[in-house]
Amino acid sequence: MPFPEGVPSVPVRYSITSPAGGGPGEGTLQLMPTVPAVRIPGQEGVFTGGGTYRFVDGQLVDGEGDQVHLLPTNVAGANPTVWAWLGIESVNGAQPRHFYFTLDADAEEIDLGAVQQLAPDLTQYLAVPGESAYDAWRRAGNDGTEADFLASLIGPPGDITAANDYTDEQLGQAITAEVARADTAYDPAGAATAAQAAAVNAAASDAAGKANAARDTAIATAAADAAAKASTAQSNAVTAAASAAAGLYLPKALLAVDSFMAQAGTKVFGHRGAGMVCPEHTEVSYDYAIAHGIQAMELSVNVDSEGQLWCLHDLTLDRTTYSTGALNTYPSTGVAQRVLTNGRVMLGQGWTDQPMVPLRRMLDKYLGKVVLFLEPKGNDAVVPLQTLLATSYPHAPVSVIWKAHVGTSFTWPKQQGYRTWCYVDDGSSNAVLDGKDPQVDYWGVSTSMPSARRKEIVARGKPVFSWPVYRRSQRTALEADGVVGLMSSDPVYVRGTTAQATASRWDQQVKESGGTPQADYNDAAALKFSETGGWVSINRARGTYGLGRYCPIVPGAGGYRIQIEMKYDQINSGDLAVHGGLYFGKTSDDPYEFNTLNPSAGYHLILRHNGVLRLYRHVTTQTGGIQLGAADIATDAPVAGQSMTIQIDVTPTTIEARRLGNAAWTTGPITDTTHRGGYFGLSNGSISDTAARPFWRNLLITQL
């Protein structure tokens, strides 16, 4: 793979000859930097690692069969500034060898076979071209061509006369004399003694060498073993010291996971703090839940571009803030100073835009005081979270539950002593759960999972928690399945069983606890607040909205009354029979929708655009309502933008609906005792054109 554009490189060549036979050598050359990584100015990332190259026909080539290119070791501004290349040569039939060298960025090509040691006391070598004999001859002061140089290598002729004077007779005499001298000098015994001594010396030298090598190996092995044991002992000592320091100086957990789980009854946790009441995963959301006595809450975590952890459910900022893009592309200062959550969109414009909150602040504020469910949502947040907990909060396992999806690993949290909550998909098989079971303390199931499947997971024998819970009716169903923990986006309401108020304050333009739209965390289903007048509406075709804050209504001895103002800002002149109104009398806060099979029965009041007022009873077995009373109640047609006051009286035996302003605008008391539940809400009825939707304000509940 070529170097990126703008990065310098030097082509290198290297040829080898086989030590057996003298032909082209075969083998490999491993090349690696002497430093872990090199950063080049103007380039993203770092250059790290090396490569192993092979010799083809004795020539060094890369994986593509092309010439090898390497990063120069003297690139201007590189970090580090001093480093070298290490070459480990493995030629078939020869002992491996290694060598160090540097590469000049200005070199056109380097022959690795011609390297010289740059500094003997440093393991650095400089690759330079070797000087030829002809060049050396010229440098010595000679002048001439290569032919002149070669001619200079031929010396003057010898004395042929002296050679000719050396006759065959003289040669024979010399040989005879040399033989006699050798015979006299040759001593077989002495030669054997010398050979013995030489053999002894060689053996002694070999034995000494092997002994020294064995000694060095033993010393090195012992040193490595000692170093490893010392490192282990040091690590254990540091861990022990950290634990001791945590015990002495860190705050004690006021609420441990195990003691919390030992409490009687269903446990209610804050989902994203209280994400359907306050802007999710903000400090005010966590504070709201804790201030109302919630003892456990969820903190989802993601990481910015500098490694700081923030409380955020999504990987991007798009859904919950006014900013866009992935959090891990933002600097810490930008997140802290420029990113604001957009809770006003779903929770009402009365909210002040909230900043994002760093995880450290929440850990410093609440760790040990309440149980925290911690979940790194992005893969890049896992290690930073693990590191933060291990180094700064070693006591965290006492009061933290590690929360993660069934598809992720639980090895690290279990090794650190954390309790683990594994939430599964609706379709997760038993085989998948079996594989995770040894590392799981609690299972998690969604509210959308079929009841039968939830019961199967409960039957596995470990505590089961469910999410996201924002209706009391969901709590009832989950408890019936054996679920013991509820991750709730409206924990104060879900935990309770009584009404929190009897009169609305919609003029504050903030969503109230207990408000139950048809879908949670959904802007389109949310209650909308008018800019003036304290009016609210549902900007969704046939939309409804439960008013759980005022439920269940507690009747007096004579029953109760619901009074509310209502208006239409636009009249649907093309179809004056369309209507909106209220539903009431339900025993549950499960969702209601007009002309639909609903999970529980009750009543609904409608006021058409032509002024007709009616009461209906609805049942769970048919979509249409059952009219109460003999006839329609004709009232004046609504005027666009003009307020109308509606009253519903529910006594132990009768129901009556009226529109104030004319004594004749009433159904009169209708005998019907079918439903006396205390849950009610707002309804767009049959209206699909949201421009013609109803608006409401000034709700008041009174006992009769």
PADO-911490 format. One record per residue (C-alpha): x negated, y negated, z negated. Coordinates in steps of 0.1 Angstrom, whole numbers, plus 2048, in hexadecimal, padded with zeros to 3 digits. Example, Ala and Ser with C-alpha at 12.3 -4.5 7.8 and 13.67 -1.06 7.14 Angstrom:
2
PT / 785 / 82D / 7B2
PT / 777 / 80B / 7B9
% end
This chain:
704
PT / 800 / 800 / 800
PT / 7F0 / 7DE / 80A
PT / 7EA / 7C3 / 7F0
PT / 804 / 7A8 / 7ED
PT / 7FF / 789 / 803
PT / 7E5 / 771 / 7F4
PT / 7D4 / 78B / 7DF
PT / 7AF / 790 / 7E9
PT / 7A1 / 7B3 / 7EF
PT / 780 / 7C1 / 7FB
PT / 77D / 7DF / 812
PT / 765 / 7FA / 805
PT / 755 / 818 / 816
PT / 744 / 836 / 807
PT / 736 / 855 / 819
PT / 72A / 875 / 808
PT / 717 / 894 / 814
PT / 71E / 8B6 / 807
PT / 703 / 8C3 / 7EF
PT / 707 / 8E5 / 7FF
PT / 700 / 8E6 / 824
PT / 6FB / 8C0 / 829
PT / 71B / 8BB / 83C
PT / 737 / 8A1 / 834
PT / 740 / 8A4 / 80F
PT / 762 / 8AB / 801
PT / 771 / 89E / 7E1
PT / 780 / 880 / 7D0
PT / 777 / 85E / 7C2
PT / 78C / 850 / 7A6
PT / 78B / 82A / 7A3
PT / 798 / 817 / 785
PT / 793 / 7F5 / 775
PT / 781 / 7F3 / 753
PT / 79D / 7DE / 746
PT / 7C2 / 7E7 / 741
PT / 7CF / 7CC / 758
PT / 7C5 / 7AF / 76D
PT / 7DA / 78F / 773
PT / 7D3 / 77C / 794
PT / 7DC / 757 / 795
PT / 7FB / 750 / 7A9
PT / 807 / 774 / 7A9
PT / 824 / 782 / 795
PT / 81D / 79F / 77E
PT / 7FB / 7AF / 778
PT / 7E5 / 7C8 / 78B
PT / 7DF / 7E7 / 777
PT / 7D3 / 80B / 77C
PT / 7BD / 819 / 797
PT / 7BF / 836 / 7AF
PT / 7AF / 856 / 7BB
PT / 7A2 / 857 / 7DF
PT / 795 / 874 / 7F3
PT / 779 / 879 / 80B
PT / 782 / 883 / 82F
PT / 765 / 88F / 844
PT / 74F / 880 / 829
PT / 75F / 85D / 82B
PT / 774 / 84D / 80F
PT / 798 / 846 / 81A
PT / 7B9 / 83D / 809
PT / 7D9 / 851 / 809
PT / 7E2 / 844 / 82C
PT / 7C0 / 84E / 83A
PT / 7B5 / 829 / 83C
PT / 797 / 817 / 82D
PT / 79A / 811 / 807
PT / 79F / 7ED / 7FC
PT / 798 / 7E2 / 7D8
PT / 79F / 7C3 / 7C3
PT / 780 / 7AD / 7BF
PT / 773 / 7A9 / 79C
PT / 76B / 784 / 79F
PT / 78C / 775 / 7AA
PT / 78D / 751 / 79F
PT / 7A3 / 74B / 781
PT / 7AA / 770 / 77C
PT / 7B1 / 77D / 759
PT / 79B / 78D / 74C
PT / 77D / 77C / 75D
PT / 765 / 798 / 756
PT / 76C / 7BC / 760
PT / 75F / 7D7 / 777
PT / 76A / 7F5 / 78B
PT / 763 / 818 / 77E
PT / 75D / 834 / 798
PT / 75F / 858 / 78F
PT / 752 / 86D / 7AC
PT / 75B / 892 / 7AF
PT / 74A / 8A2 / 7CD
PT / 751 / 8C7 / 7D3
PT / 731 / 8DA / 7C9
PT / 722 / 8BE / 7B5
PT / 724 / 8B2 / 791
PT / 73C / 895 / 78C
PT / 72C / 873 / 786
PT / 739 / 851 / 77E
PT / 72C / 82E / 785
PT / 737 / 80A / 780
PT / 737 / 7EE / 799
PT / 745 / 7CB / 7A0
PT / 753 / 7BE / 7C1
PT / 74C / 79B / 7CF
PT / 76B / 78B / 7DD
PT / 756 / 77B / 7F9
PT / 748 / 79D / 805
PT / 754 / 7A9 / 827
PT / 74F / 7CD / 81F
PT / 73D / 7E1 / 803
PT / 72C / 802 / 806
PT / 730 / 814 / 7E4
PT / 712 / 82A / 7EC
PT / 6FC / 80B / 7E9
PT / 702 / 7FF / 7C6
PT / 6E8 / 7F0 / 7AE
PT / 6EB / 7ED / 788
PT / 6F2 / 7C8 / 781
PT / 6E9 / 7C9 / 75C
PT / 6DB / 7E9 / 74D
PT / 6E9 / 7E0 / 72A
PT / 70C / 7DC / 739
PT / 71F / 7F7 / 74B
PT / 723 / 7E0 / 769
PT / 714 / 7E4 / 78C
PT / 714 / 7CD / 7AA
PT / 71A / 7DC / 7CC
PT / 701 / 7CD / 7E5
PT / 6F5 / 7D9 / 807
PT / 6D3 / 7EB / 806
PT / 6B4 / 7DA / 817
PT / 6A5 / 7ED / 834
PT / 680 / 7F5 / 837
PT / 67D / 7DE / 855
PT / 68C / 7C1 / 840
PT / 674 / 7C9 / 824
PT / 657 / 7C8 / 83E
PT / 662 / 7A6 / 84A
PT / 667 / 799 / 826
PT / 642 / 7A3 / 81F
PT / 637 / 789 / 839
PT / 635 / 79E / 859
PT / 644 / 792 / 879
PT / 650 / 7A7 / 896
PT / 66B / 7BE / 8A4
PT / 676 / 7DF / 896
PT / 65F / 7EF / 8B0
PT / 642 / 7DB / 8A1
PT / 64C / 7E7 / 87F
PT / 64C / 80B / 88A
PT / 62B / 807 / 89B
PT / 61C / 7F9 / 87B
PT / 624 / 81A / 86A
PT / 60A / 82C / 880
PT / 5E7 / 82C / 871
PT / 5C5 / 82D / 883
PT / 5B9 / 84E / 892
PT / 5A3 / 864 / 87C
PT / 57E / 86D / 882
PT / 580 / 889 / 89C
PT / 55B / 88F / 89A
PT / 55C / 898 / 875
PT / 579 / 8AF / 87C
PT / 566 / 8C0 / 898
PT / 548 / 8C5 / 882
PT / 55C / 8DB / 86B
PT / 555 / 8FD / 87B
PT / 567 / 91E / 877
PT / 548 / 92B / 864
PT / 54B / 90F / 84B
PT / 570 / 915 / 847
PT / 56A / 93A / 840
PT / 550 / 932 / 826
PT / 567 / 919 / 815
PT / 583 / 932 / 814
PT / 56C / 94D / 805
PT / 55F / 936 / 7EB
PT / 583 / 92C / 7E1
PT / 58D / 950 / 7DE
PT / 56F / 958 / 7C7
PT / 578 / 93A / 7B2
PT / 59C / 945 / 7AF
PT / 592 / 968 / 7A6
PT / 57C / 95B / 78B
PT / 597 / 943 / 77E
PT / 5B4 / 95C / 77F
PT / 5BB / 96C / 75D
PT / 5DA / 982 / 75D
PT / 5DD / 982 / 738
PT / 5D9 / 95D / 736
PT / 5F2 / 958 / 751
PT / 60B / 96E / 73E
PT / 605 / 95B / 71E
PT / 60B / 93A / 730
PT / 62A / 948 / 73F
PT / 637 / 954 / 71D
PT / 62F / 932 / 70E
PT / 641 / 921 / 72A
PT / 65F / 937 / 726
PT / 660 / 932 / 700
PT / 65D / 90D / 705
PT / 679 / 90D / 71F
PT / 690 / 922 / 709
PT / 689 / 90C / 6EB
PT / 690 / 8ED / 6FF
PT / 6B0 / 8FC / 70C
PT / 6BB / 907 / 6E9
PT / 6B3 / 8E5 / 6DB
PT / 6C7 / 8D4 / 6F7
PT / 6E5 / 8EB / 6F1
PT / 6E2 / 8E6 / 6CC
PT / 6E1 / 8C0 / 6D0
PT / 6FF / 8C1 / 6E7
PT / 713 / 8D7 / 6CF
PT / 70A / 8C0 / 6B3
PT / 715 / 8A1 / 6C7
PT / 735 / 8B2 / 6D0
PT / 73C / 8BC / 6AC
PT / 735 / 899 / 6A0
PT / 74B / 88A / 6BB
PT / 767 / 8A2 / 6B3
PT / 764 / 89C / 68E
PT / 764 / 876 / 694
PT / 783 / 877 / 6AA
PT / 795 / 88D / 691
PT / 78B / 876 / 674
PT / 796 / 857 / 688
PT / 7B8 / 867 / 690
PT / 7BD / 871 / 66C
PT / 7B3 / 84E / 661
PT / 7CB / 83E / 67A
PT / 7E7 / 855 / 66D
PT / 7DF / 84D / 649
PT / 7DE / 828 / 651
PT / 800 / 829 / 663
PT / 80F / 83C / 646
PT / 800 / 823 / 62D
PT / 80E / 806 / 641
PT / 830 / 816 / 643
PT / 82F / 81E / 61E
PT / 824 / 7FA / 616
PT / 840 / 7EC / 62C
PT / 85A / 801 / 61B
PT / 84D / 7F7 / 5F9
PT / 84C / 7D3 / 603
PT / 870 / 7D6 / 610
PT / 87A / 7E5 / 5EF
PT / 86A / 7C9 / 5DC
PT / 871 / 7AA / 5F1
PT / 88C / 7B1 / 60B
PT / 8B0 / 7AD / 600
PT / 8C1 / 7CC / 5F4
PT / 8DE / 7D9 / 609
PT / 8FE / 7CF / 5F7
PT / 911 / 7E6 / 60E
PT / 900 / 805 / 61B
PT / 90F / 819 / 638
PT / 915 / 838 / 624
PT / 927 / 825 / 608
PT / 93C / 813 / 621
PT / 946 / 833 / 632
PT / 94E / 842 / 610
PT / 969 / 828 / 60A
PT / 98D / 835 / 60C
PT / 9A3 / 82D / 629
PT / 99E / 822 / 64D
PT / 980 / 80C / 653
PT / 984 / 7ED / 669
PT / 966 / 7DF / 67B
PT / 962 / 7BE / 68D
PT / 960 / 7C3 / 6B3
PT / 948 / 7A9 / 6C1
PT / 94E / 797 / 6A0
PT / 973 / 790 / 6A5
PT / 972 / 78D / 6CB
PT / 997 / 788 / 6D0
PT / 99A / 76C / 6B6
PT / 978 / 75A / 6BA
PT / 95F / 757 / 6D6
PT / 94F / 77A / 6D7
PT / 92D / 780 / 6C9
PT / 929 / 75D / 6BB
PT / 920 / 754 / 698
PT / 943 / 746 / 692
PT / 952 / 767 / 69D
PT / 93C / 77B / 684
PT / 942 / 761 / 669
PT / 968 / 763 / 66E
PT / 969 / 789 / 66A
PT / 952 / 789 / 64B
PT / 964 / 76C / 63B
PT / 985 / 780 / 63D
PT / 975 / 79E / 62B
PT / 96C / 7B4 / 649
PT / 94F / 7C9 / 63D
PT / 940 / 7D5 / 65E
PT / 93B / 7C6 / 680
PT / 92C / 7CC / 6A2
PT / 90E / 7B9 / 6B1
PT / 907 / 7C0 / 6D5
PT / 8E4 / 7B6 / 6DF
PT / 8D3 / 7AB / 6FF
PT / 8B1 / 79B / 706
PT / 8A5 / 77B / 717
PT / 887 / 777 / 72E
PT / 870 / 771 / 710
PT / 87B / 78F / 6FC
PT / 892 / 77D / 6E3
PT / 8B1 / 791 / 6DA
PT / 8D4 / 780 / 6DC
PT / 8F6 / 78C / 6D2
PT / 907 / 792 / 6F4
PT / 91D / 7AF / 701
PT / 917 / 7AB / 727
PT / 8F5 / 7AC / 739
PT / 8FF / 78B / 74A
PT / 90C / 76A / 73D
PT / 928 / 767 / 756
PT / 946 / 773 / 742
PT / 941 / 764 / 720
PT / 92E / 743 / 728
PT / 92E / 726 / 740
PT / 90D / 733 / 74E
PT / 907 / 74F / 767
PT / 8ED / 76A / 76D
PT / 8DB / 783 / 758
PT / 8D0 / 779 / 735
PT / 8AE / 788 / 73B
PT / 8A7 / 76D / 755
PT / 8AB / 750 / 73C
PT / 890 / 743 / 725
PT / 898 / 742 / 6FF
PT / 899 / 71C / 6FE
PT / 8B1 / 71B / 71B
PT / 8C9 / 734 / 70A
PT / 8C7 / 721 / 6E9
PT / 8CC / 6FE / 6F7
PT / 8E0 / 701 / 717
PT / 8F6 / 721 / 716
PT / 918 / 71D / 706
PT / 933 / 737 / 703
PT / 954 / 731 / 715
PT / 96D / 73D / 6FA
PT / 984 / 720 / 703
PT / 98F / 732 / 722
PT / 99E / 750 / 710
PT / 9A3 / 743 / 6ED
PT / 9AF / 71F / 6F3
PT / 9A0 / 6FD / 6FA
PT / 9A2 / 6F4 / 6D6
PT / 982 / 708 / 6D1
PT / 960 / 6F6 / 6D1
PT / 947 / 706 / 6E9
PT / 930 / 71D / 6D4
PT / 90B / 724 / 6DA
PT / 8FE / 747 / 6DD
PT / 8F0 / 755 / 6BD
PT / 8CD / 767 / 6BA
PT / 8CE / 789 / 6AA
PT / 8B4 / 77F / 690
PT / 8CC / 765 / 682
PT / 8E8 / 77E / 67D
PT / 8D0 / 798 / 66E
PT / 8C2 / 77E / 656
PT / 8E5 / 773 / 64D
PT / 8F8 / 794 / 64A
PT / 8E0 / 7B2 / 649
PT / 8E7 / 7C5 / 629
PT / 906 / 7B2 / 621
PT / 91C / 7C3 / 63A
PT / 918 / 7E2 / 650
PT / 90C / 7D9 / 673
PT / 911 / 7ED / 692
PT / 8F3 / 7E4 / 6A9
PT / 8F3 / 7ED / 6CE
PT / 8D9 / 7E3 / 6E8
PT / 8EF / 7DF / 707
PT / 8D3 / 7DC / 721
PT / 8B6 / 7F4 / 725
PT / 89D / 7D8 / 722
PT / 8AB / 7CF / 6FF
PT / 8A5 / 7F1 / 6F0
PT / 880 / 7EF / 6E8
PT / 881 / 7CA / 6DC
PT / 89E / 7D4 / 6C4
PT / 88B / 7F2 / 6B7
PT / 86C / 7DD / 6B2
PT / 87E / 7C1 / 6A0
PT / 88F / 7D9 / 688
PT / 870 / 7ED / 681
PT / 859 / 7CF / 67B
PT / 870 / 7B6 / 66B
PT / 88D / 7C9 / 65C
PT / 880 / 7EB / 650
PT / 89D / 7EE / 638
PT / 8B7 / 7EC / 654
PT / 8BF / 811 / 655
PT / 8D1 / 80D / 634
PT / 8EC / 7F7 / 641
PT / 8EA / 7F9 / 667
PT / 8FB / 812 / 67E
PT / 8EA / 817 / 6A0
PT / 905 / 816 / 6BB
PT / 900 / 823 / 6DE
PT / 911 / 834 / 6FB
PT / 911 / 859 / 6FE
PT / 8FA / 856 / 71C
PT / 8DD / 847 / 708
PT / 8C3 / 855 / 6F1
PT / 8C7 / 857 / 6CB
PT / 8A5 / 864 / 6C3
PT / 895 / 844 / 6B7
PT / 8B1 / 839 / 69F
PT / 8B3 / 85C / 690
PT / 88E / 85D / 68B
PT / 890 / 83B / 679
PT / 8AC / 847 / 662
PT / 8CA / 834 / 672
PT / 8ED / 841 / 672
PT / 8F9 / 843 / 697
PT / 91A / 83C / 6A8
PT / 91D / 84C / 6CA
PT / 93A / 83F / 6DE
PT / 946 / 855 / 6FB
PT / 958 / 851 / 71C
PT / 97C / 85D / 71F
PT / 970 / 878 / 736
PT / 951 / 883 / 723
PT / 950 / 8A9 / 721
PT / 94B / 8BF / 703
PT / 92A / 8CA / 711
PT / 91E / 8A6 / 711
PT / 929 / 8A1 / 6ED
PT / 919 / 8C2 / 6E3
PT / 8F8 / 8B6 / 6F1
PT / 8F9 / 896 / 6DC
PT / 909 / 8A4 / 6BC
PT / 8E9 / 8AA / 6A8
PT / 8DF / 885 / 6AA
PT / 902 / 877 / 6A5
PT / 912 / 86D / 684
PT / 932 / 85D / 691
PT / 944 / 861 / 6B2
PT / 955 / 844 / 6C4
PT / 975 / 846 / 6DA
PT / 987 / 82C / 6ED
PT / 9AC / 822 / 6E7
PT / 9B2 / 82C / 70C
PT / 9A7 / 850 / 705
PT / 9C5 / 869 / 704
PT / 9D0 / 872 / 6E1
PT / 9CA / 897 / 6E7
PT / 9A6 / 891 / 6F0
PT / 9A0 / 87A / 6D2
PT / 9AD / 895 / 6BB
PT / 995 / 8AE / 6CB
PT / 978 / 897 / 6C3
PT / 984 / 891 / 6A0
PT / 986 / 8B7 / 69C
PT / 960 / 8B9 / 6A1
PT / 95D / 8AF / 67D
PT / 94B / 88E / 67E
PT / 95B / 86C / 677
PT / 96A / 85C / 696
PT / 96D / 836 / 69D
PT / 982 / 826 / 6B9
PT / 97F / 806 / 6CD
PT / 98B / 7EC / 6D7
PT / 9A9 / 7EA / 6BF
PT / 9BE / 7CA / 6BE
PT / 9E1 / 7D6 / 6B6
PT / 9EE / 7E5 / 696
PT / A01 / 7FF / 6AC
PT / 9DF / 80B / 6B9
PT / 9D4 / 80F / 695
PT / 9F2 / 824 / 68D
PT / 9EC / 83B / 6AB
PT / 9C7 / 83F / 6A4
PT / 9CC / 847 / 680
PT / 9E5 / 862 / 68A
PT / 9C9 / 871 / 69F
PT / 9B1 / 872 / 682
PT / 99C / 854 / 68C
PT / 98D / 844 / 66C
PT / 97C / 824 / 67A
PT / 98A / 808 / 690
PT / 974 / 7F1 / 6A4
PT / 98C / 7D3 / 6A6
PT / 98A / 7B3 / 6B9
PT / 9A4 / 7A5 / 6A1
PT / 99A / 7B6 / 681
PT / 9AC / 7A0 / 668
PT / 9CE / 7A6 / 67A
PT / 9C8 / 7CB / 681
PT / 9BE / 7D2 / 65C
PT / 9DD / 7C1 / 64F
PT / A01 / 7CB / 64D
PT / A13 / 7AA / 646
PT / A1A / 789 / 657
PT / A00 / 76E / 655
PT / A17 / 750 / 65B
PT / A3B / 746 / 661
PT / A35 / 726 / 676
PT / A1F / 720 / 695
PT / A02 / 707 / 698
PT / 9FE / 70A / 6BE
PT / 9F6 / 6E5 / 6BF
PT / 9D2 / 6EF / 6B4
PT / 9CD / 700 / 6D5
PT / 9BB / 71F / 6C7
PT / 9C5 / 743 / 6C9
PT / 9D3 / 751 / 6A8
PT / 9CB / 772 / 698
PT / 9E6 / 78A / 6A0
PT / 9ED / 77E / 6C3
PT / 9EF / 79D / 6D9
PT / 9EE / 797 / 6FE
PT / 9F5 / 7B4 / 716
PT / 9D0 / 7B9 / 71B
PT / 9B3 / 7B0 / 704
PT / 994 / 79C / 70F
PT / 9A8 / 791 / 72D
PT / 9AB / 76C / 737
PT / 9C9 / 771 / 74D
PT / 9DD / 781 / 730
PT / 9D3 / 768 / 716
PT / 9EB / 74E / 707
PT / 9E6 / 72C / 718
PT / 9E8 / 70B / 705
PT / 9F6 / 6EC / 715
PT / 9E0 / 6CD / 712
PT / 9FC / 6BA / 700
PT / A1B / 6C1 / 6EC
PT / A10 / 6E1 / 6DB
PT / A1F / 6F7 / 6F6
PT / A13 / 71A / 6FF
PT / A1A / 731 / 71D
PT / A0F / 752 / 72D
PT / A00 / 74B / 750
PT / A07 / 76E / 75D
PT / A24 / 77D / 771
PT / A3D / 78E / 75A
PT / A23 / 789 / 73E
PT / A2A / 78D / 719
PT / A18 / 784 / 6F9
PT / A1D / 793 / 6D6
PT / A1F / 77C / 6B8
PT / A10 / 793 / 69E
PT / A05 / 777 / 688
PT / A29 / 772 / 67E
PT / A31 / 797 / 67B
PT / A40 / 7AB / 66E
PT / A5B / 792 / 665
PT / A66 / 795 / 641
PT / A8C / 790 / 640
PT / A9F / 781 / 624
PT / ABE / 790 / 615
PT / AD2 / 783 / 632
PT / AB8 / 78A / 64D
PT / AA1 / 772 / 660
PT / AA1 / 757 / 67A
PT / A89 / 751 / 697
PT / A8A / 72E / 6A4
PT / A74 / 721 / 6C1
PT / A74 / 705 / 6DB
PT / A72 / 710 / 700
PT / A70 / 6FE / 721
PT / A6A / 704 / 746
PT / A53 / 6EA / 757
PT / A5F / 6F6 / 779
PT / A81 / 704 / 783
PT / A82 / 720 / 79C
PT / A9D / 711 / 7B2
PT / A9B / 72F / 7CA
PT / AA5 / 748 / 7AF
PT / AB6 / 739 / 790
PT / ABB / 75B / 781
PT / A97 / 75F / 778
PT / A91 / 75D / 752
PT / A7A / 75D / 735
PT / A7F / 75F / 710
PT / A75 / 774 / 6F1
PT / A74 / 799 / 6E7
PT / A7A / 7A3 / 6C3
PT / A86 / 7BD / 6AB
PT / A69 / 7D6 / 6B3
PT / A5A / 7EC / 699
PT / A38 / 7EA / 6A9
PT / A21 / 7D1 / 6B9
PT / A1C / 7E6 / 6D8
PT / A1F / 7D4 / 6F9
PT / A41 / 7CA / 708
PT / A4A / 7C2 / 72C
PT / A6C / 7BA / 73B
PT / A7C / 7D5 / 751
PT / A61 / 7EE / 748
PT / A61 / 80E / 734
PT / A53 / 802 / 713
PT / A43 / 817 / 6F7
PT / A5B / 80A / 6DC
PT / A7F / 7FC / 6DC
PT / A8C / 7DA / 6D2
PT / AA0 / 7BC / 6DF
PT / A98 / 7A0 / 6F7
PT / AA8 / 77E / 6FD
PT / AA8 / 76D / 71F
PT / AAF / 74A / 72A
PT / AB4 / 747 / 750
PT / AAA / 729 / 765
PT / AD0 / 724 / 76A
PT / AD5 / 721 / 745
PT / AE5 / 744 / 73E
PT / ADC / 752 / 71C
PT / ADD / 777 / 715
PT / AD3 / 791 / 6FB
PT / AC8 / 7B5 / 705
PT / ABD / 7D4 / 6F3
PT / AA1 / 7E8 / 703
PT / A99 / 80D / 6FE
PT / A7C / 823 / 706
PT / A8E / 839 / 71F
PT / A99 / 81F / 739
PT / A8A / 800 / 749
PT / AA9 / 7EA / 749
PT / AB7 / 7DA / 72A
PT / AD9 / 7E0 / 71A
PT / AED / 7C0 / 717
PT / AFB / 7B6 / 6F5
PT / B1B / 7A3 / 6F4
PT / B37 / 7A1 / 70E
PT / B2D / 785 / 724
PT / B12 / 76D / 72E
PT / B0D / 74D / 719
PT / B0D / 730 / 731
PT / AF8 / 713 / 726
PT / AED / 6F4 / 738
PT / AD3 / 6FC / 753
PT / AB0 / 6F4 / 746
PT / AA0 / 6D3 / 751
PT / A7C / 6D5 / 75C
PT / A65 / 6CB / 740
PT / A82 / 6C7 / 727
PT / A80 / 6DA / 705
PT / A9C / 6F2 / 6FB
PT / A9E / 701 / 6D8
PT / AA7 / 726 / 6D4
PT / AB2 / 738 / 6B5
PT / AB6 / 75D / 6AE
PT / AC6 / 768 / 68E
PT / AC2 / 78D / 683
PT / AD7 / 798 / 665
PT / AD9 / 7BB / 657
PT / AF8 / 7C2 / 66E
PT / AF8 / 7A8 / 68A
PT / AE3 / 795 / 6A4
PT / AEB / 772 / 6B1
PT / AD9 / 75D / 6CB
PT / AE0 / 738 / 6D1
PT / AD2 / 71A / 6E3
PT / AD5 / 6FA / 6CE
PT / AE6 / 6DB / 6DB
PT / B09 / 6E9 / 6E0
PT / B1D / 6FE / 6C7
PT / B2A / 713 / 6E4
PT / B07 / 71F / 6EF
PT / B07 / 73E / 6DA
PT / B0D / 763 / 6DD
PT / B1D / 763 / 6BB
PT / B15 / 77F / 6A2
PT / B12 / 7A0 / 6B5
PT / B15 / 7BF / 6A0
PT / AF6 / 7D4 / 6A7
PT / ADF / 7E5 / 68E
PT / ACA / 7FA / 6A6
PT / AA9 / 7E8 / 6A1
PT / A9C / 7D5 / 683
PT / A76 / 7D5 / 689
PT / A63 / 7B6 / 680
PT / A4D / 7B2 / 6A0
PT / A55 / 799 / 6BB
PT / A44 / 784 / 6D7
PT / A47 / 76E / 6F5
PT / A52 / 77A / 718
PT / A51 / 76C / 73B
PT / A6D / 784 / 742
PT / A74 / 789 / 767
PT / A5E / 76B / 772
PT / A43 / 774 / 78A
PT / A3C / 750 / 796
PT / A27 / 742 / 779
PT / A2F / 71F / 784
PT / A53 / 725 / 777
PT / A48 / 737 / 757
PT / A55 / 72C / 735
PT / A43 / 718 / 71A
PT / A48 / 71B / 6F5
PT / A3F / 707 / 6D5
PT / A49 / 701 / 6B1
PT / A50 / 725 / 6A7
PT / A60 / 728 / 684
PT / A6B / 747 / 671
PT / A83 / 743 / 654
PT / A95 / 75C / 63E
PT / ABB / 75C / 63C
% end
